[in-house]
């Protein structure tokens, strides 16, 4: 393949050798406003060294990347000025572009622990298979699928799905597949999508099992699929050109209902190539060429910002590369389409993943599609070595987002070991795209962090490989064969506990996301640790959930307070579904929460947020305004919500002036956007204050403290404090007391399906609640979920009627329902004493000028923590 430095066209480049710490390095800010530095041009040799496994990356960097100091290479790139000009400057003035978008971006490529045998260059053009693996790699793949537990399970899952689809007597899918073999072009493969996708899996099975008879049958079916796709694709392209007569290239996201669009047709061709005759190859190749020629995609020709490079639409439309790689060097191959897919995925990896490892989209619905990065790696693109994913996501965020007991064998009924937020996020989450961890396990097989995350994603018995292969949704169609191709065993020489201890011996107990305000903290790294996960949402994420201030509580090896998984329907976004304070039934909106403190000390960790803005502004998407004259813009930037401002230029832009997430175009002026859901409405009565301070105190008896300083106005109102709980817990008992003995109400939670003798318990003590009404209760929040049945969310609630409820809550695991710490106040309720066995803590409160109660915690004569 011709050596082309296509990634740097129109860009300023610096190539440098970076020295980094041997553990987690300090992350470079993804966008740096520093002026460009001068550097020699990148040298790309015409003759590759005698090192076939590394020739791809040698071509990219000009030298063996393992020779870099500490294995880290730093590259700086400036804006693609030609692309910006071709797009009419995206509607911005030259001055705006220079201020906000003309800056260098630092990219760190990390090859520490990289296995040079893990990425093989593809064979010469015309030789297949070539997209994800080559002919020389087939023997090892066959051996793995035959003789390893994950490989055996992956192939068993594929065969089971094929048997239930194209080998099930009397089924529509089986009949459809037989009709494809017979050459019938009226098979409804765009309605019953499993027919075409099953053909791809049959082609893979035939290749790895060397099944010539079935292989020649699937070759016929694929040829018919190509004919069907080509006709529909021609219609879609003509329609696009009619609507966009000035477009230089075609948006690859024409529709998700073409197997060619989804890239699968390229894999069908690649895997069935050996069973096809010349005419079949030509027919399929022409359909692939039509589907991939003159294409572009979101992120390829856009401004480089976390917002415009942050959507998972980029990663799944980057499947364009699968089509390109299938016919590279053959008639119809479009090198520019390949370049566009690489450019889009590169900046998606670089900018959608934030410095501490969280993502703009939210890992609940983030798909890196690392298998596409692997296809590009075989062709010389080192996207997968970008440090923000390899180091920060695996070593920081995913490690902390893993519940304390992981997949160690004692998990409760919830299905996943991770907690992610945003759409499809929840307490019972797993890595959404399994290839994202499978591919990294292949590239960095000895990395203990990647190994541990992989181990928890697949389970101690590799149970994840038993999952049904999902051919019913376009997003998931690659998962089954990626599970097979990248199947791997984790380090079985260590027990789960030993593997965890190996990487957490000196690991911090807390995580804090500077861009998101997310705090995750725990009492220790043991399975039964008390674990607190709180959301602030300095940036709003990819979807519109009103969850600012929400918190999760896990303890004693199980979930108690949870983040309920919700779909993308309007009612699912509402604040009553989350662990927040409601004021007369209203809660925070989807405006960002403002981080105001994070204090992490060995024995106490606290974060505080100011939610006045998110209570004061109502989103017209969640609750549409009936008066368009009342709509307003949100007059803030992301830096207004961060604990400390970022030097990213776009973080200082007003939120409503950010470029459009899909097109990068400058937004229209206020009021000019169509529809009733744009912008915001200010609530008629603003909040006086809305602070939440959340944290964890460690010791022989660890506990959580949550202090809510919230007040609407000087009128008595209803304030409901809530914690969404797991569906298998109930209130075992409640206790009420007076302020003299320092609590107003206790709720002791118990596991429903266990006896008192066998159950674990969680104490939720409301230490202060002015105007408390009745006993705490678990209410069923009913959330509409059209077209599916309603979602029922159990929620522990304490309700008060007051001008300000002054909520203070203590949460801790207890061994028995009657066990509890002794808590007492001084006369003016500024000093709280918490005694629990030999442990005695004194919490001293003092209001600051904003009306937030700040406090310090003292033990044994020393201050061990502070909320300020």
N, C-alpha and C positions, 0 to 999 in steps of 0.2 A: 504494500500500500504506500502511496506517495507520502513523503514526510512533509507535513504542512503545519506551520505554527499558527493554526487557525484561531486558537483561543485568544490571541493577543492582537488581533487585527483592530486597529484604531485605539489601542490601549497603551498606556505607559506601563512599563514593566521594570521591576527590580528583582533580581535574583540574588539571594544572600544565603549564607550558611548561618543557621541559628543555633546558639547554645542554650539549652533548656535544662531545668532541674530534672532529676531522674524520676520524681514522682509527678504530681499534677502541676504543670507549668502555669504561670500567670498568663491568662488569656489576653491576647491582643484585642482591643476594641475592634469589632468587625468593620466599622466605618471610621476612618481616621481623617481628621481635617488637616493633618500635617502636610506641609508642602512637599511636592515630589523631590526625590533625590536622584542624582545622576548615577548611572550604572552602565556597564557594558551590555550590549544586546545579547539576548539569549542565543546560544549556539546550538544548532540542531544538526548532528552529523548525518551525512548521506550514507555512510557505511556503519552498520551496527557492530558492536563488539561480539566476541564469541561467548555470549551469555544469553541464550534464547529466553529463559524465563524472565529476564529483566530487560529485554531489548525494547519493550514498549515504553517503560519509564525512562530508560536511557534516551530514547528518542525525544521524550518530552523535556527532560531537564538538561540533557547534554552530558550527563555523567551518571554513574551508579548512585542512586539516592542513598544507599546504605553507607556511602563514604562521607556523607554530611556529618558534621559534628553533632553527636547525640542523636543522629537520625532525623533531624528536623530541618526542613528547608522553608525559608520565608520568601514569599513573593509579594510584591506590591503592584497593584494595578490601578490605573486611572480610568476615567470614563471613556466610553466609546463615542467620541464626538461625532464621527460620521453617522453612526446609527441615530443619534439624537437629532441631528440635522435632517436626516431622511424622514423622520417622524414629526417634522414641523415643530421641533422643540417641545413636543407634548403640550403645547398651549402655554408654556411658561415664557417669561421674558428672559433675555440673556442674563440679566442681573440676578433673577431668581435662580436660574440654573447654576450660575457661578457660586452663589451663596449656599445653596442647598444640596447640589448634586455633583459638582465638579470637585471631587476629593478622591484621594487614594484609598484603596481598601487593602488591608493586610490579610494575606492568606498563609497560614502555617500548615505545611504538609508533614505529617508525622509518620516516619517509617520505622520507629522503634518497635521491635517485635514482629515486623513484617516478614512473612514467609515467602521467599522469592519463588518457590515452587507453586505458589497458590494462584498465580496469574500467568497463563500461557498465551503467547501471541496466537492469533488465528492463523489457519493455514492459508496458502495462496488462494486468490479468487477462483471460484468455481469448484472448490473442494468443500464438501459438507459431511458432517455438521460443523458449524463454525461460530454460531452466535454466542452461545454460553459455554461450549466446550468443543474440542476438535476430535478428529478420529483417533489421535494418539492418546487422548484422555478417556476414551470409551472403556478400555479394559479395567482401569481403576474404578470407574463409575459402576460398571457391572459388578465388580468384586464387592464394592461397598454396599450396593443394594441387595446383594445376595447374602453377605456374611456379617453385617453389623445390625444391631437391634434397631437403631433409627432408620437405617436403609430398608430393612425388611418391613418395618411398619409403614414407611412412606409408600413403598410399592404395593403393599397390601391395601392401603387406603385408596390408591389410584385404581387398582383392579376392582375393588368393591364398588367404587363409583361407576366405573365403566360397565360393570355387570348390571347395575341398576338403571343404566341409561340406554346403552346401545346394544345390550344383550338380554333385555328383559322382554320376554314374549308378550305381545299385545300392547306394548307401550307406544305412545306417540313418538317418543324420542328414538326408539329402536326402528320404527317404521320410517321416520325421517332420515335416519342414517342410511338405511338400506336404499331409500329413494335417491340419496346423494350418490351412492355407489353406482346406481343405475343411470345417473346423469340427469335427473329431473331437477329443473331449476325453479320449480314452484314450492320447494320446501321452505317453510316459514322460519328460517334460521334467525331472523331478527325479532321474532316474537318468542319462540322457544329457543333461547340462546344456548341452552345446554347441548343442542345437537352439534353446532359447530365447535364449541369448546371441548366437547367429548372427543371430537375427531382429532384435536390437537393432542390430547392425552393418549389416544390410541396410537398416534404416530410416535409419541415418545416411548410408549410401551413396546411397540414393534421394534424400535431402534435398539433399546437396551436388551431386549430378549431375542433379537435377531429373528423375528417372526416374519418370514418373507411372504407367506400366503396372506396373512392379515395386512401386511405392509402394502401389498399391491392393491388390496381393497381400499385401505384408507387413502392411498394416493389418488384413487378415482374420486373418493368423496371430497378430498381437498380440492381437486380440480373443479368440481361442481361448485363448491363454496366460493372459489375464486371467481367463477362466472357470475354467480349471484351478487357477490360483493361488488364486482366491477360495474355492473349495471346500476346498482343503487348509488355507488360512489360517484359515478359520472353525473347522476342527477343532482347529488348534493353539491358537487363542485360547481356545476352550472348555476345552481341557485345562489351559492356564495358569490360567484363572480358577478351575477346580476345585481346583487345587493351591495357589493363592494367593488365597483368597477375600477377604482384607483388603487386597490390593494396590490402591492408588489408580490406578495406570497399569500398562500391560502392558510387559514387558521385550521390546524389539525383537529381541533375540537369541533368538528362539524356535527358529529353525533357519536354516541357511545355504542351504537347498535350495529356497527360493522366489525366483524372479526378482523378485518384488515386494519381498521382504525385502532383497535385494541392491541395491535402488534402481533396478535396470535397467528395471523396468516403467515407472517415471516417465520415463526417457529414451526408451523406445519410444513412449510416448504423446506426448511432446514433439516427437519427430522425425517421427512418422507422422501427427500431428494433421491436417495439410493433406490427407492422402489418405483420412481417415476420414469416414463419414457420422455424423449425430447419434447414432444408436443405438450405433454402435461406440464413439464417444467416451464415451457414458454408461456403457457396460459396463466399459470400461477404467478410467474415472474412479472408478467405484464400487469396483473392486478396489483401486485405489491408496488411496482413502479408508479402506477397511477395513484395509489394511496399515499405514497411517500414523496413524490416529486413536487418541487416548488412549494413545500410546506414550511410553516413556522408554527410556533406555539407560545403560549403565555410564558413570559420570563426570558424568552430568547431575544426580544427586541424591546426591552422595557428599561426604565430607570432602575438603578441598582440600589434598592432599599429593602429593609426587612418586610415592609408592607407589600411592595410590588413583586418581591421574590419569595413570599412566604406562604403561598397557598398550595395545598396538596393537589390542586388542579394541575400544577406544573409537573409534579412528579409522575402522576399517572398519564398525562399526555406526553411525557417524555418517552413513553413506549414507542413513539415514532422511531427511536433508535433501533428497536427490534426489527422493524421492516428494513431500515437502511442496512443494518449489519448482515441481514439475510442475503442481500443481493450486492454487497460491496464488490466493486470490480466487474460486475456483470452488466449487461445492457439495462438501462433504466435507472441505474444508481445515481442518486443526487447527493453529492458531497456536501452541498450547502445545507440541505435538510439535516444531514448528520450533524454538521456544525451547530445548527440551531438547537438541536436536542441536547447536545453537550453543553452549550452555553447556558441554556435554561436550567439544566440539572445542577450544573456547577454553582450557579449563584443561589439556587434553592438550598443546596447543602451549606453554602457559605453564610447565607444571611437569614434563612428561616430558623436556624438553630442558634439560640442566643448564647452568650458567653458562658453561662453556668450550665448549659445543656438543656434548658427548656426550649420550647418551640413556639413560634408565632401562632401556628394553627392550634396548638394544644395537643399533647401526645395522645389524648383520647381519640383524636382523628387525624393523626399525623402519619403519612405514609412516605417514608424516604424512597421507597422502591429501590433498595440498594442493589437488587439484581440488575437494574439498568446501569448503575454505576459500575458494576462488574463487567458488563458488556463493553462499556467504554474503557475500563481499565485494560482489557485485553487488547485494546487498540491505542493504548498509550496515554489515557487520561487519568490522572491520579486523584480524582474527585473524592474517592473513598478514604484517602489519607488525610483529608482536612481535619484539623485537630479539634475543632469544636464538637464534632460528633464522636470521634474516636476517644478523646480524653474526657470532655466535659459531660456528654450525655451518658456514657457508660460509667464513668468513674465518679460522677457527682450526682446528676439528677436521677438517673435510673436506679442507682444504688440506694439513694435515700427514699425514692418513691416505692421501693420494695418494702412490703410489710415485714415486721420483725421476724416472723417465722417462715416467710417465703414459701418455698415448695418443700419444706423439710419433713413433711408427712403428717403434720398435725393441723393442717388448715381446716377451717370450718367449711360450711356449704358454699361459700362464695367461690367463684370459679377461677379467678386470676390472682396472682400474687402482687400486682402493682396497683397503685392508686394514681390515676391521671384525671384531669379535668377537661372541660369543654365538651363538645359534642361527642357522644359515644364514650366519654370518660366515665369513671366511676370507681368505687371501691374495689370492684371485682374485675379489674382490667388486666389485660396482657399486652405485650407488644403488638400493636395493631397490624403491622405488616411483618410477618415472621421472617421474611427474607432480610429485614433490616438487621436482625441479630445473627441469622445464619451466615450471611455473607461475611460479616466482620469476624465471626468465629473461624471462617476459612482463611481469611487474610492474616489474622493475628492469632494463631491457634494456641500459643503459649501465654497469651495475656491473661492474668488471673482474674481481672475485672470482667473482661468480655466473657471469659469462661463461666464465671459465676452468674452473670446476667443471663447468658444462654441456658445455663442449667436450670434456673428458675423459670425461664420462659417455656421450656419444654417439659419440665417435671423430672423427678428422680427416676421414674421408670420410662421416660421418653413418651409419656402418654399423649403429649401434644401431637405426635406423629400419627396417632390413631384418629385424629379429627377427620370428619367427612370432608372430602375434597369438594369445595363449593364452586360449582359451575353455573350458579344461578344469579350471580352478580358480577358485573364487569370488573369491579375493583379486585375481586378475590381470585380471578381466574389463573393468576400466575402462582398462587401460593402452593398448590399441590406439587407441581413439578419442581419448584424451588426447594420444598422440603426434601425431595428426592435427590436433586443434584447437589445440594449443599449439606446433606445429612452429615452429622458429625457426632462423635461421642465427647462428652465433657471429661474432665479429669476425675476418673473414678477411683484413683488412688486415695483421694481424700473423701471423708464424709462431708455432708452438707455443712455441718458445724465447723469442721476444719477449714473448708474452703472459705466460709464467711470470715472466720477468725484470721485467716491468712491475709485478707485485704482490709480488715477493719481494726487491726491491732492499734494503729496510730491514727485511724480515721476520725475526723470530727464527728460529733454527735448531732450536728445541726447543718442544715442547708438553708441558704438564703439566695433568692434570685433577684439580682439588682434591677433587672428590667420588669419583673413581674410582681415583686414583693412577696412571692411565695416563701413561707417558712415551713420547714419540716424539722422537727426536733424530737429527741427520744431520751429516755433515762439511761439507756445503754444499748449495746449491740446484741444482747441476749434475746432469745425467742419470746420471752414473756415481758419484754420491756414495755413501759408506758410510752405511747407514740402519739404525737400531735402534728397535724398537717393543717396549715391555715392558708387561706387564699386572700390576696389583696387586690390583684389584677390592676397593677399600674398601667399595663397595656391590656387592651380589651380582649385580645385573642381572636380566633377565627370565627367564633360564634357568640350569640348574644344572650348568655346566661347571666341572670341577676344574682350573682353569688359572692359579691364583695363582702368579706368578713366571714365567710363560711369556714367551718373547721371540722376535722375528723378526729376521732379518738379511738385508738386501738390499745388493748391491754390484755395481759394474761393469755396471750396467744390467740386472740380473736378480735373481730370487728365489733365495735359498739356504735359510736357515732360515725355515719358513713356519708359519702357523696353518691347520691342516687344517680344511676345511669339514666339519661334522658335522650329522647330523639330530638330532631330539629323541627319541632312544631312550636308555634307561638306560646301556647300554654305551658310548655315544658321550660320555657325561659324564665318564668315568673319567680319572684323571690320567696314566695311561701313554700316552694319546694326545697329550700336550702336552710342551713343552720344560721339564721340571721335574726335580728330583732325587727318585728313588724310594729308599726305605729298606726293604730286604727286600721289595721289590715294591709297597710302599704309598707313596702320595704325598699331596699336599694334598687337602683335601676341598673342599666348596663354601662353607665358612665364609669370611668376608672375609679378605683380606690386610691387614696393618697397614702403612701408610706411615710411615716413620720419618725419611727424609731426601730432599730434592731440592735439588741444588746445580747451578745452571746458570751457567757462566762461558764466556767467548768461546772458550777452547781445550779445555774439558772439561765434560761434563755427566754427572751421576750421580744415580741414585735408589736408595734402599734400602728393603727391606721386611722385616718380621718375620712369619714364617709359622708360628710355633709353635702358635698357636691353630688354624689351619686344618689342621695336621698332627695335633693332639691330639684334635680333634672329628671323629667320623665321621658323615656324614649318613645317616640311616635311609632316605632315598630312594635313595641310591646303593648302600648296603650295609645292607639291612633288619636290624634287631636281632631276634634270636629271643627276647629277654627284655624284655618291656614294662616290667618293674620297673627296668630299667637305664637307661631313657631319661631324658635331662635337657634342659633348655632351654639355649640359648646365652646366657649372662649378660652380654651386651654390647650397646652401642648403636653406631650408625654412627659417632658421634663418637669412639668408642674406637679407630677404625681410620684416621681422617683424620690428615693431617699436622698440621693445626691445626683445632680444633673449629669447626663451623658454628653460626651463631646460629639456624638453623631449629629450632623446638621439637621437631619429630618426629625430628630427627637425634640427640636425646638420650634418646629412648625406648628401653627394652630392645627388641632386635630381635623377640623373641617376643611383645611387647605391641603391636606396630604394628597398625593397623586392617587388616582383611582387604582384599586387593588389589582384590576385585570388589565387595563389599558395603559396605565401610567399617565393618563391625561389629567390636566389640572381641573379640579371640580368647578362646576358652575357656581355663580354667586348664590347667596342664600335666597331661598324662595323660588329659584328657577328649576329645582329638581322636580321631576314629575312624581305624582302619587302622594298619599297622605302619610306615608311612613318615614319620610325624610326628616332629619333634624330632631329637635327636642322641644319640649314644653316645660317651662319653669312652673313648679307647683306653687299654688297661690300663697301658701304659708311656708316660708323657708324654715329649715331646722335651726334651732339655736346652736346645737352641737350634736355630733354623732361620732364618737370615738369608740374604738374597741381595742383593748390591750389583751393580748393572748400569749401565754407562755407556760413553761414547764419548770418545776423545781425538782432537783435530783437529791436523792439521799436514800437512807434505809427504807423510807416510805416516800416515794415520789408522787407528785400530784401536779395537776394543771390548775392554773388560775386564769379566769377570764373576767375582765373588768369592762363594763359597758357604761360609758358616760354619754347618755343619749337623752335629748330633750327637744321636743317639737317647738313648744312655745310655753306660755304661762298658763295654759288651759289644762285641766285634768283630761288625760287621754288614756286609751288602752294600749299598753305595751306588752307584746308577747315575745318572750325569750324562747327560742326553739333549737332543738338538736335533732336532726333526722337520724333515725336509728335503724339498725338491722331488723329485718322482718321477724327474726326468730328470738327477739328479746322482749321482755315485758316488765312492767313495774311489779316487783315482789312486795314492796312495802313503801309507805310514805311516813314521814315524821314531820311534825310541825313544832316550832319553838318560837321563842321571843327574842328580841334583839339583845336582851341581857346575856343569853348564853350563845349569842352570835350566829344563830342561823334561823332563817325563816321557814325553810322547808327542805326536806331530804327526799330524793327518789332513789331507791335502791333497785337497780336493774338486774334481772336474772334471765338465764337462758330458758326459753319456753319448754324445750324438749328434754330438759334434765331435771332431776329431782333437786331439792334443796341441798341434799348431801353431796350431790355430784356437780352442781352448777358452779360456774364462775359468777362473780358479782361486780358491778360497777356502782360506785356511790357518786351521785350528782347532788351536791349540796348548794343550795342557794343561800349564801351567807348574808346577803342583803338584797331586799326587794321591797322598796317602799310602796305601800298600797297593794301588797300581794293579795290576790283573789283566789280563795279555795286551795285545793291540793294540786300538786303537779299531776299531769295526765299525759298519756300517749294518745294523740289524736291521729286520725287517718286523713291525710291531705289527699284529696282527689284531684288529679291532674289530667285534663283531657289529652288524648293521645290519638287523634284521628289519623287514619281510618281504623286503627287498632283500638282495643279496649282501653279504658281508662287506667292510668297508673295510680296505684295506691301507695302512698309514702307514709309510713309511721313516723310520728314526730313527737318527741318529748317536749312538753311546753310548761312554762311557768308564766302566769298572766298577772299583770299588775295594772291598777288604775291610779295614776299619779300625774303630777306635772313633770316629774323626772323619777324613774324607778330606781336609779342608782344600783343596778344589778352588779353583784359580785358573786362568781360561781367557782366552786372548788370541785374538781373531778378526780377520782382516784379509784384504782382497783382495790377491792377488799376481799379478805379470805372468807368472811361470813357476813350474812345480812345485818347482824347487829354490831359488827365491828365498824368503828368510825373514829377519826381523830377528834380530840376535844378542841373546840374553837371558842375563843372568847374575845370580846372587844373591851377597850377602855371606855370610859363614860361618853366621850364625844365621838366615838367610832372612827378614830384616826389611827388606831393601833390594834392590829389583829394578831392574836397569839394562836398558833396551831401546834398542838402537842399530840404526838403519836409515838407511844412507847418512850424510848429515851431521846427521841428527836424532838426538838423544840425550836420552832421558827417564829420570828416576830416580823410582821409586815407593817411598815410604817407608811401611811398615806399622807399626801399633801397635794391639794389642788394647784395646778399651774394657772397662768393668766388666761389660758384658752378655756378653762373649765374642765380639763382632763385631770383625773386623779393619778398622779405619778406616785410611785412607791419604791421602797427599798426593802430587801429581805435580809434578816440578820439571823445568824445561827452561831451559838457558842461565842458570842461577843464580837463576831466579825460579820461584815456585810458580804453576802454571797451572791447577790443579784440585784438588778435594778430594772425598772421599766423605762428609764430615761437614758 
